Amino acid sequence: MKRCVLALILSSLAATGQAQAASSCPPGFAMLQASDTCVRVSGRVRAETAIGSSRVRSSDSYRTQASGRVQLDVRKQTEYGPLRAVISVGNLRR
């Protein structure tokens, strides 16, 4: 539940900055409102279902599995050079 709320908050921050996106942000990034900070929210969801059938109806089986990840990438130009922070939360299995 907390991860869903975090993802919604981060995506709304990115959406509010899209109107002011300038060429100073890399492609795929949005500039936060009243700031020179660029942000990108990305993620991935994976779902799978396996259904097994045998000759005996009582031994039919099925399995479902889902996983996901959300990633926040923030970039800002500072007086010491570029600053980049990446936060990734999720449980994707390969």
BELHU-V409963 format. One record per residue. D_FIRST is the distance of its C-alpha to the first C-alpha in whole Angstrom. Layout:
((D_FIRST) (D_FIRST))
This chain:
((0) (4) (5) (5) (6) (9) (10) (11) (13) (14) (16) (17) (19) (20) (21) (23) (25) (26) (29) (31) (30) (33) (35) (35) (31) (31) (30) (27) (26) (26) (27) (25) (27) (30) (29) (31) (28) (26) (23) (21) (18) (18) (16) (17) (16) (18) (18) (21) (23) (26) (29) (32) (35) (38) (41) (40) (37) (36) (35) (33) (29) (26) (23) (20) (18) (15) (14) (13) (14) (13) (16) (18) (21) (23) (27) (30) (33) (35) (38) (38) (37) (33) (30) (27) (24) (21) (18) (16) (13) (13) (14) (17) (20) (24))
